[in-house]
């Protein structure tokens, strides 16, 4: 006769077991209880200390863990993460790698280091990933897609946590261009970062067709209001989160044929780029880069390379404060009144977006 493993009691049922499952800490518990490395390269002191620095007291005296809020809830067993944990050596080397991309002019507040730290940790967490082995791509909580998945974890020590695997590494194997040195696209129809139009009325146009590849399905149309030759339709856009790094800068023009398929005309344009120079000055009248005489076709989209720029300083967007940005792109129609009157060109302007593509 077998032994009954379910024993009735007054207040429930007692279940007999022949063993127990050992307690497994979460990512956060592991970090907070791991022995200090005492400066040894294998310790996790550096990244743990940084995470702890993100626990602050808000204006109401409440303790807030901004790390959980902004990045990943590493203490939550209802969430599953794959976590790349940098040991002390990897953290120090990653900081040195990121610093040159985040040079701040007159950096009295140490923002270069702060931005570098944020850049590093933004792509260390992968939500709802129980194990990355065998995946052809992986997406961080920062919405960055990595395709060379196995390379990220080469030489890592895998640690089991209650809310996913932790991979302790001694080097950050992401390239800057795969992580923080990202492509920047500013849609002309959006005024998020500061936008201005001169000598023109600005209209947002939607496009749902397939003939023209308009990003985000929208663009801006600037209808010229200038009656004098010197007053031409112009669009000015602020560019956010430009790093102290090299980019190819493009402007994407939209042809008149998108609205007028029967009698479209071409446009001539000029693009001017302003940014903080190596001496720390932001020019107000003379641009750092100018490309004039751009021939905008009447019936096809034009992605025009304006130039390759190595920005000496980064220009990060402070939420709600477009004036914090140092990089500005001006796009102007330079067609004369005479040219328009002879119906060879139009003095209007259509712009899809400005693109900054990283260059190694």
RALINGI-V808636 format. One record per residue. N is the residue number from 0. RES is the residue in three letters. PSI is psi in whole degrees, -180 to 180 (none if undefined). Layout:
BEGIN
n=N res=RES psi=PSI
n=N res=RES psi=PSI
END
This chain:
BEGIN
n=0 res=UNK psi=128
n=1 res=UNK psi=162
n=2 res=UNK psi=132
n=3 res=UNK psi=121
n=4 res=UNK psi=-5
n=5 res=UNK psi=108
n=6 res=UNK psi=118
n=7 res=UNK psi=142
n=8 res=UNK psi=171
n=9 res=UNK psi=-36
n=10 res=UNK psi=27
n=11 res=UNK psi=-156
n=12 res=UNK psi=132
n=13 res=UNK psi=123
n=14 res=UNK psi=123
n=15 res=UNK psi=137
n=16 res=UNK psi=159
n=17 res=UNK psi=12
n=18 res=UNK psi=-174
n=19 res=UNK psi=157
n=20 res=UNK psi=126
n=21 res=UNK psi=151
n=22 res=UNK psi=133
n=23 res=UNK psi=121
n=24 res=UNK psi=158
n=25 res=UNK psi=173
n=26 res=UNK psi=-48
n=27 res=UNK psi=-44
n=28 res=UNK psi=-38
n=29 res=UNK psi=-47
n=30 res=UNK psi=-42
n=31 res=UNK psi=-19
n=32 res=UNK psi=-4
n=33 res=UNK psi=140
n=34 res=UNK psi=142
n=35 res=UNK psi=143
n=36 res=UNK psi=-12
n=37 res=UNK psi=39
n=38 res=UNK psi=-7
n=39 res=UNK psi=146
n=40 res=UNK psi=-25
n=41 res=UNK psi=-11
n=42 res=UNK psi=167
n=43 res=UNK psi=20
n=44 res=UNK psi=-43
n=45 res=UNK psi=-50
n=46 res=UNK psi=-34
n=47 res=UNK psi=-44
n=48 res=UNK psi=-38
n=49 res=UNK psi=-44
n=50 res=UNK psi=-43
n=51 res=UNK psi=-30
n=52 res=UNK psi=-16
n=53 res=UNK psi=3
n=54 res=UNK psi=113
n=55 res=UNK psi=169
n=56 res=UNK psi=125
n=57 res=UNK psi=-177
n=58 res=UNK psi=-15
n=59 res=UNK psi=11
n=60 res=UNK psi=11
n=61 res=UNK psi=136
n=62 res=UNK psi=125
n=63 res=UNK psi=128
n=64 res=UNK psi=94
n=65 res=UNK psi=-20
n=66 res=UNK psi=-48
n=67 res=UNK psi=-39
n=68 res=UNK psi=-41
n=69 res=UNK psi=-20
n=70 res=UNK psi=-74
n=71 res=UNK psi=141
n=72 res=UNK psi=77
n=73 res=UNK psi=-8
n=74 res=UNK psi=-1
n=75 res=UNK psi=115
n=76 res=UNK psi=-8
n=77 res=UNK psi=-4
n=78 res=UNK psi=143
n=79 res=UNK psi=129
n=80 res=UNK psi=143
n=81 res=UNK psi=129
n=82 res=UNK psi=122
n=83 res=UNK psi=109
n=84 res=UNK psi=118
n=85 res=UNK psi=126
n=86 res=UNK psi=179
n=87 res=UNK psi=-41
n=88 res=UNK psi=-45
n=89 res=UNK psi=-40
n=90 res=UNK psi=-46
n=91 res=UNK psi=-42
n=92 res=UNK psi=-36
n=93 res=UNK psi=-40
n=94 res=UNK psi=-46
n=95 res=UNK psi=-32
n=96 res=UNK psi=-37
n=97 res=UNK psi=-28
n=98 res=UNK psi=-46
n=99 res=UNK psi=-22
n=100 res=UNK psi=-9
n=101 res=UNK psi=37
n=102 res=UNK psi=128
n=103 res=UNK psi=130
n=104 res=UNK psi=133
n=105 res=UNK psi=57
n=106 res=UNK psi=73
n=107 res=UNK psi=-19
n=108 res=UNK psi=7
n=109 res=UNK psi=32
n=110 res=UNK psi=-24
n=111 res=UNK psi=-45
n=112 res=UNK psi=-40
n=113 res=UNK psi=-47
n=114 res=UNK psi=-36
n=115 res=UNK psi=-43
n=116 res=UNK psi=-43
n=117 res=UNK psi=-40
n=118 res=UNK psi=-40
n=119 res=UNK psi=-48
n=120 res=UNK psi=-14
n=121 res=UNK psi=-24
n=122 res=UNK psi=29
n=123 res=UNK psi=-6
n=124 res=UNK psi=136
n=125 res=UNK psi=106
n=126 res=UNK psi=145
n=127 res=UNK psi=31
n=128 res=UNK psi=111
n=129 res=UNK psi=-30
n=130 res=UNK psi=125
n=131 res=UNK psi=-9
n=132 res=UNK psi=128
n=133 res=UNK psi=-7
n=134 res=UNK psi=144
n=135 res=UNK psi=-15
n=136 res=UNK psi=161
n=137 res=UNK psi=141
n=138 res=UNK psi=125
n=139 res=UNK psi=167
n=140 res=UNK psi=-16
n=141 res=UNK psi=8
n=142 res=UNK psi=27
n=143 res=UNK psi=131
n=144 res=UNK psi=128
n=145 res=UNK psi=130
n=146 res=UNK psi=-32
n=147 res=UNK psi=69
n=148 res=UNK psi=-49
n=149 res=UNK psi=-33
n=150 res=UNK psi=-31
n=151 res=UNK psi=-25
n=152 res=UNK psi=11
n=153 res=UNK psi=129
n=154 res=UNK psi=7
n=155 res=UNK psi=151
n=156 res=UNK psi=120
n=157 res=UNK psi=130
n=158 res=UNK psi=130
n=159 res=UNK psi=128
n=160 res=UNK psi=164
n=161 res=UNK psi=-21
n=162 res=UNK psi=35
n=163 res=UNK psi=171
n=164 res=UNK psi=143
n=165 res=UNK psi=132
n=166 res=UNK psi=108
n=167 res=UNK psi=123
n=168 res=UNK psi=155
n=169 res=UNK psi=11
n=170 res=UNK psi=145
n=171 res=UNK psi=113
n=172 res=UNK psi=8
n=173 res=UNK psi=138
n=174 res=UNK psi=151
n=175 res=UNK psi=-40
n=176 res=UNK psi=-19
n=177 res=UNK psi=-13
n=178 res=UNK psi=-94
n=179 res=UNK psi=-24
n=180 res=UNK psi=73
n=181 res=UNK psi=162
n=182 res=UNK psi=138
n=183 res=UNK psi=127
n=184 res=UNK psi=123
n=185 res=UNK psi=113
n=186 res=UNK psi=129
n=187 res=UNK psi=-28
n=188 res=UNK psi=-9
n=189 res=UNK psi=140
n=190 res=UNK psi=32
n=191 res=UNK psi=-41
n=192 res=UNK psi=7
n=193 res=UNK psi=123
n=194 res=UNK psi=145
n=195 res=UNK psi=146
n=196 res=UNK psi=142
n=197 res=UNK psi=143
n=198 res=UNK psi=38
n=199 res=UNK psi=158
n=200 res=UNK psi=133
n=201 res=UNK psi=131
n=202 res=UNK psi=141
n=203 res=UNK psi=128
n=204 res=UNK psi=142
n=205 res=UNK psi=148
n=206 res=UNK psi=123
n=207 res=UNK psi=8
n=208 res=UNK psi=-174
n=209 res=UNK psi=-7
n=210 res=UNK psi=-40
n=211 res=UNK psi=135
n=212 res=UNK psi=86
n=213 res=UNK psi=122
n=214 res=UNK psi=139
n=215 res=UNK psi=7
n=216 res=UNK psi=15
n=217 res=UNK psi=159
n=218 res=UNK psi=175
n=219 res=UNK psi=144
n=220 res=UNK psi=121
n=221 res=UNK psi=111
n=222 res=UNK psi=118
n=223 res=UNK psi=133
n=224 res=UNK psi=1
n=225 res=UNK psi=130
n=226 res=UNK psi=-12
n=227 res=UNK psi=155
n=228 res=UNK psi=-30
n=229 res=UNK psi=-13
n=230 res=UNK psi=111
n=231 res=UNK psi=152
n=232 res=UNK psi=130
n=233 res=UNK psi=140
n=234 res=UNK psi=134
n=235 res=UNK psi=130
n=236 res=UNK psi=133
n=237 res=UNK psi=143
n=238 res=UNK psi=124
n=239 res=UNK psi=156
n=240 res=UNK psi=40
n=241 res=UNK psi=126
n=242 res=UNK psi=164
n=243 res=UNK psi=77
n=244 res=UNK psi=-178
n=245 res=UNK psi=137
n=246 res=UNK psi=153
n=247 res=UNK psi=126
n=248 res=UNK psi=127
n=249 res=UNK psi=151
n=250 res=UNK psi=133
n=251 res=UNK psi=116
n=252 res=UNK psi=148
n=253 res=UNK psi=133
n=254 res=UNK psi=159
n=255 res=UNK psi=-25
n=256 res=UNK psi=-17
n=257 res=UNK psi=-23
n=258 res=UNK psi=-23
n=259 res=UNK psi=90
n=260 res=UNK psi=-15
n=261 res=UNK psi=-47
n=262 res=UNK psi=54
n=263 res=UNK psi=153
n=264 res=UNK psi=154
n=265 res=UNK psi=177
n=266 res=UNK psi=150
n=267 res=UNK psi=135
n=268 res=UNK psi=163
n=269 res=UNK psi=139
n=270 res=UNK psi=133
n=271 res=UNK psi=136
n=272 res=UNK psi=130
n=273 res=UNK psi=137
n=274 res=UNK psi=164
n=275 res=UNK psi=122
n=276 res=UNK psi=174
n=277 res=UNK psi=-30
n=278 res=UNK psi=2
n=279 res=UNK psi=-3
n=280 res=UNK psi=141
n=281 res=UNK psi=114
n=282 res=UNK psi=146
n=283 res=UNK psi=-26
n=284 res=UNK psi=-43
n=285 res=UNK psi=115
n=286 res=UNK psi=155
n=287 res=UNK psi=-30
n=288 res=UNK psi=136
n=289 res=UNK psi=136
n=290 res=UNK psi=119
n=291 res=UNK psi=169
n=292 res=UNK psi=30
n=293 res=UNK psi=122
n=294 res=UNK psi=107
n=295 res=UNK psi=117
n=296 res=UNK psi=160
n=297 res=UNK psi=-20
n=298 res=UNK psi=8
n=299 res=UNK psi=153
n=300 res=UNK psi=150
n=301 res=UNK psi=114
n=302 res=UNK psi=103
n=303 res=UNK psi=124
n=304 res=UNK psi=118
n=305 res=UNK psi=-34
n=306 res=UNK psi=168
n=307 res=UNK psi=124
n=308 res=UNK psi=132
n=309 res=UNK psi=107
n=310 res=UNK psi=127
n=311 res=UNK psi=-30
n=312 res=UNK psi=150
n=313 res=UNK psi=159
n=314 res=UNK psi=96
n=315 res=UNK psi=141
n=316 res=UNK psi=125
n=317 res=UNK psi=119
n=318 res=UNK psi=127
n=319 res=UNK psi=6
n=320 res=UNK psi=76
n=321 res=UNK psi=-26
n=322 res=UNK psi=-10
n=323 res=UNK psi=-11
n=324 res=UNK psi=137
n=325 res=UNK psi=-18
n=326 res=UNK psi=126
n=327 res=UNK psi=141
n=328 res=UNK psi=125
n=329 res=UNK psi=132
n=330 res=UNK psi=119
n=331 res=UNK psi=138
n=332 res=UNK psi=126
n=333 res=UNK psi=22
n=334 res=UNK psi=136
n=335 res=UNK psi=163
n=336 res=UNK psi=-38
n=337 res=UNK psi=-44
n=338 res=UNK psi=-38
n=339 res=UNK psi=-39
n=340 res=UNK psi=-29
n=341 res=UNK psi=3
n=342 res=UNK psi=41
n=343 res=UNK psi=-26
n=344 res=UNK psi=164
n=345 res=UNK psi=147
n=346 res=UNK psi=7
n=347 res=UNK psi=176
n=348 res=UNK psi=137
n=349 res=UNK psi=125
n=350 res=UNK psi=133
n=351 res=UNK psi=-57
n=352 res=UNK psi=169
n=353 res=UNK psi=135
n=354 res=UNK psi=134
n=355 res=UNK psi=113
n=356 res=UNK psi=127
n=357 res=UNK psi=145
n=358 res=UNK psi=132
n=359 res=UNK psi=none
END
